[in-house]
Amino acid sequence: MTEAELTKYQRWAILAGAATLLSLAMGMRQSFGLFQPSILRDTAITTADFSLATALQNVIWGISQPFVGAIADRFGTRWVMLSGVLIYAAGLLFMLFATTPLYFTLGAGLCVGLALSCTASSMTMTVASRSVSAAKRSVTMGAVSAAGSLGLVIASPLAQTLISTAGWQVALIGFLGLSAVMIPAALFAGQSDQIERAPSDELPQSLGEVVQSALGHSGYIVLSLSFFVCGLQLVFITTHLPNYLATCGLDPSLGATALAMVGLFNVFGSYAFGWLGGRYPKQILLGGIYIARSFALAAYFYFPATPTTTLVFAAVLGSLWLGVVPLVNGLVAQLFGLRFMATLTGIAFLSHQAGSFLGAWGGGIIFAQLGNYDRAWQFAVIIGLIAGCFQMLMNVKPPVRRDAVPSVVPSAV
């Protein structure tokens, strides 16, 4: 069955499944920072332990993503996504019963990190891109990413409410309930495995040849290195914003409200950048996101935090949050096609997760050593501005493939 032969019901089922899977996987993961104060109070886990587990989660996610992507490209996405849901649930169980740093790290770090490789943006964007025509690809990935943002709107208030009224253990049980909803979502999204790829995406190149071509392409290298900054900025915020607000003497519930605000405005931002990516140069839009984020970080952390400035900051950051996803995936598809998209976005994502590791762990180390986050946000601002400028100038010409037919054929003598 080709993409054009999909019924309206089949197409919507695939996209709805992908959006739900992304929504819940990311919504729960981005709400883990809300658990930090309670877990630190009730267990032997420290701020440094929590930060290290979160950092390890991002490293595992990044390292495993290329391999998980290669498995999905070779054998299909359905079983990869279903396996990811089960691993996610196992990670939540480890966190639920953790009383030492080891068990907490096994759950929040190892299991959740691996699960995100199977259920989050790389896999769901691959599913979405295969389900529509090339002309609708960017806006569709933006729409799925936007719908996926609603998970934070659901998970963050749910977690904070249960933590405040019944304890953090009950909140994790609530998250286990959400993970059960991910099972049918993975089954629906996995129907994309039945779609035949277009001939243009079935080029006679091996995985190794495509990866070698990508690693030799200057634009892909710039894209991947700039993605490092994206991970650093976002994970620094999701991990440390609740603790930063606590140090400012603000109500802990403000952290949950801010994260929900991020998720809400991300709906509009993701769809808008997906739509814009189908009409304007994706590299310009992507670089603009990195620069705008940097200015938002500088403005927020420079002035004293208040409930009003925190919510305004969350709204601005939310508008710039996952708008990178359709743009990065769109650029990879533009350069290399869809055949090995999951693998190539996975390799780029490894760079993103290296930045995430530094944002989570580095932020915790800086706070532990200096008692504040000043140096952390200043560093995030500076490298964000640098990355944004380089991203705008990236090479967006596809590499010359060995099977390409020469445009000029020498005349016979």
Solvent accessible surface area in square Angstrom, and as a share of the most:
residue,aa,sasa,rsa
1,M,64,0.28
2,T,54,0.32
3,E,41,0.19
4,A,85,0.66
5,E,108,0.49
6,L,12,0.06
7,T,74,0.43
8,K,159,0.67
9,Y,157,0.60
10,Q,49,0.22
11,R,55,0.20
12,W,166,0.58
13,A,12,0.09
14,I,1,0.00
15,L,23,0.11
16,A,54,0.42
17,G,4,0.04
18,A,0,0.00
19,A,11,0.09
20,T,49,0.28
21,L,0,0.00
22,L,1,0.00
23,S,9,0.06
24,L,11,0.05
25,A,0,0.00
26,M,12,0.05
27,G,1,0.01
28,M,0,0.00
29,R,22,0.08
30,Q,10,0.04
31,S,0,0.00
32,F,13,0.05
33,G,4,0.04
34,L,8,0.04
35,F,0,0.00
36,Q,1,0.00
37,P,59,0.37
38,S,8,0.05
39,I,1,0.00
40,L,47,0.23
41,R,173,0.63
42,D,76,0.40
43,T,26,0.15
44,A,71,0.55
45,I,4,0.02
46,T,70,0.41
47,T,35,0.20
48,A,45,0.35
49,D,33,0.17
50,F,3,0.01
51,S,1,0.00
52,L,79,0.39
53,A,0,0.00
54,T,17,0.10
55,A,0,0.00
56,L,57,0.28
57,Q,3,0.01
58,N,0,0.00
59,V,37,0.21
60,I,36,0.18
61,W,5,0.02
62,G,0,0.00
63,I,89,0.45
64,S,17,0.11
65,Q,1,0.01
66,P,18,0.11
67,F,139,0.58
68,V,13,0.08
69,G,0,0.00
70,A,26,0.21
71,I,86,0.44
72,A,1,0.00
73,D,6,0.03
74,R,163,0.60
75,F,151,0.63
76,G,16,0.15
77,T,0,0.00
78,R,69,0.25
79,W,185,0.65
80,V,15,0.08
81,M,0,0.00
82,L,23,0.11
83,S,52,0.34
84,G,0,0.00
85,V,2,0.01
86,L,116,0.58
87,I,47,0.24
88,Y,0,0.00
89,A,25,0.19
90,A,39,0.30
91,G,0,0.00
92,L,0,0.00
93,L,81,0.40
94,F,72,0.30
95,M,1,0.01
96,L,20,0.10
97,F,153,0.64
98,A,2,0.02
99,T,88,0.51
100,T,56,0.33
101,P,48,0.30
102,L,115,0.57
103,Y,110,0.42
104,F,3,0.01
105,T,28,0.16
106,L,56,0.28
107,G,0,0.00
108,A,3,0.03
109,G,0,0.00
110,L,78,0.39
111,C,19,0.11
112,V,0,0.00
113,G,0,0.00
114,L,59,0.29
115,A,0,0.00
116,L,0,0.00
117,S,0,0.00
118,C,8,0.05
119,T,0,0.00
120,A,1,0.01
121,S,15,0.10
122,S,5,0.03
123,M,0,0.00
124,T,0,0.00
125,M,0,0.00
126,T,1,0.00
127,V,0,0.00
128,A,0,0.00
129,S,0,0.00
130,R,19,0.07
131,S,0,0.00
132,V,12,0.07
133,S,44,0.28
134,A,72,0.56
135,A,97,0.75
136,K,126,0.54
137,R,42,0.15
138,S,9,0.06
139,V,37,0.22
140,T,16,0.09
141,M,1,0.00
142,G,0,0.00
143,A,40,0.31
144,V,6,0.03
145,S,0,0.00
146,A,6,0.04
147,A,38,0.30
148,G,2,0.02
149,S,5,0.03
150,L,76,0.38
151,G,0,0.00
152,L,5,0.02
153,V,45,0.26
154,I,90,0.45
155,A,0,0.00
156,S,0,0.00
157,P,54,0.34
158,L,56,0.28
159,A,0,0.00
160,Q,24,0.11
161,T,77,0.45
162,L,39,0.20
163,I,22,0.11
164,S,80,0.52
165,T,105,0.61
166,A,55,0.43
167,G,21,0.20
168,W,9,0.03
169,Q,76,0.34
170,V,59,0.34
171,A,0,0.00
172,L,0,0.00
173,I,96,0.49
174,G,21,0.20
175,F,0,0.00
176,L,37,0.19
177,G,40,0.39
178,L,27,0.14
179,S,5,0.03
180,A,58,0.45
181,V,76,0.44
182,M,0,0.00
183,I,68,0.35
184,P,61,0.38
185,A,6,0.05
186,A,0,0.00
187,L,72,0.36
188,F,89,0.37
189,A,0,0.00
190,G,2,0.02
191,Q,40,0.18
192,S,1,0.00
193,D,57,0.30
194,Q,104,0.46
195,I,15,0.08
196,E,105,0.47
197,R,68,0.25
198,A,52,0.40
199,P,122,0.77
200,S,81,0.52
201,D,16,0.08
202,E,83,0.37
203,L,49,0.24
204,P,84,0.53
205,Q,30,0.13
206,S,60,0.39
207,L,63,0.31
208,G,50,0.48
209,E,58,0.26
210,V,12,0.07
211,V,31,0.18
212,Q,137,0.61
213,S,35,0.22
214,A,0,0.00
215,L,95,0.47
216,G,68,0.66
217,H,14,0.06
218,S,66,0.43
219,G,0,0.00
220,Y,1,0.00
221,I,65,0.33
222,V,34,0.19
223,L,1,0.00
224,S,12,0.08
225,L,116,0.58
226,S,4,0.02
227,F,13,0.05
228,F,57,0.24
229,V,9,0.05
230,C,0,0.00
231,G,0,0.00
232,L,6,0.03
233,Q,2,0.01
234,L,13,0.06
235,V,2,0.01
236,F,6,0.02
237,I,3,0.01
238,T,10,0.06
239,T,5,0.03
240,H,2,0.01
241,L,4,0.02
242,P,11,0.07
243,N,23,0.12
244,Y,30,0.11
245,L,1,0.00
246,A,49,0.38
247,T,76,0.44
248,C,55,0.33
249,G,69,0.66
250,L,34,0.17
251,D,89,0.46
252,P,91,0.57
253,S,50,0.32
254,L,19,0.09
255,G,0,0.00
256,A,5,0.04
257,T,63,0.37
258,A,0,0.00
259,L,0,0.00
260,A,17,0.13
261,M,47,0.21
262,V,1,0.01
263,G,1,0.01
264,L,78,0.39
265,F,67,0.28
266,N,2,0.01
267,V,32,0.18
268,F,130,0.54
269,G,5,0.05
270,S,0,0.00
271,Y,103,0.39
272,A,42,0.32
273,F,30,0.13
274,G,0,0.00
275,W,102,0.36
276,L,48,0.24
277,G,2,0.02
278,G,50,0.48
279,R,137,0.50
280,Y,121,0.46
281,P,74,0.46
282,K,32,0.14
283,Q,25,0.11
284,I,78,0.39
285,L,30,0.15
286,L,0,0.00
287,G,0,0.00
288,G,27,0.26
289,I,1,0.01
290,Y,0,0.00
291,I,35,0.18
292,A,37,0.28
293,R,0,0.00
294,S,0,0.00
295,F,128,0.53
296,A,15,0.11
297,L,1,0.00
298,A,29,0.22
299,A,56,0.43
300,Y,11,0.04
301,F,17,0.07
302,Y,157,0.60
303,F,120,0.50
304,P,112,0.70
305,A,15,0.12
306,T,54,0.32
307,P,73,0.46
308,T,96,0.56
309,T,55,0.32
310,T,0,0.00
311,L,50,0.25
312,V,87,0.50
313,F,11,0.04
314,A,1,0.00
315,A,18,0.14
316,V,66,0.38
317,L,2,0.01
318,G,0,0.00
319,S,37,0.24
320,L,20,0.10
321,W,2,0.01
322,L,14,0.07
323,G,0,0.00
324,V,2,0.01
325,V,8,0.05
326,P,0,0.00
327,L,0,0.00
328,V,3,0.01
329,N,8,0.04
330,G,5,0.05
331,L,0,0.00
332,V,0,0.00
333,A,10,0.08
334,Q,82,0.36
335,L,0,0.00
336,F,18,0.07
337,G,16,0.16
338,L,12,0.06
339,R,55,0.20
340,F,24,0.10
341,M,1,0.00
342,A,0,0.00
343,T,6,0.03
344,L,1,0.01
345,T,5,0.03
346,G,0,0.00
347,I,36,0.18
348,A,0,0.00
349,F,12,0.05
350,L,70,0.35
351,S,21,0.13
352,H,15,0.07
353,Q,0,0.00
354,A,48,0.37
355,G,0,0.00
356,S,0,0.00
357,F,52,0.22
358,L,72,0.36
359,G,4,0.04
360,A,0,0.00
361,W,96,0.34
362,G,15,0.14
363,G,3,0.03
364,G,1,0.01
365,I,68,0.35
366,I,46,0.23
367,F,41,0.17
368,A,68,0.52
369,Q,138,0.61
370,L,100,0.50
371,G,52,0.50
372,N,62,0.32
373,Y,4,0.02
374,D,63,0.33
375,R,139,0.51
376,A,9,0.07
377,W,23,0.08
378,Q,63,0.28
379,F,93,0.39
380,A,0,0.00
381,V,17,0.09
382,I,102,0.52
383,I,30,0.15
384,G,0,0.00
385,L,57,0.28
386,I,95,0.48
387,A,8,0.06
388,G,0,0.00
389,C,74,0.44
390,F,124,0.52
391,Q,0,0.00
392,M,60,0.27
393,L,149,0.74
394,M,11,0.05
395,N,61,0.31
396,V,40,0.23
397,K,152,0.64
398,P,70,0.44
399,P,27,0.17
400,V,141,0.81
401,R,59,0.21
402,R,166,0.61
403,D,53,0.27
404,A,56,0.43
405,V,128,0.74
406,P,95,0.60
407,S,117,0.75
408,V,119,0.68
409,V,117,0.67
410,P,117,0.73
411,S,101,0.65
412,A,105,0.82
413,V,201,1.16
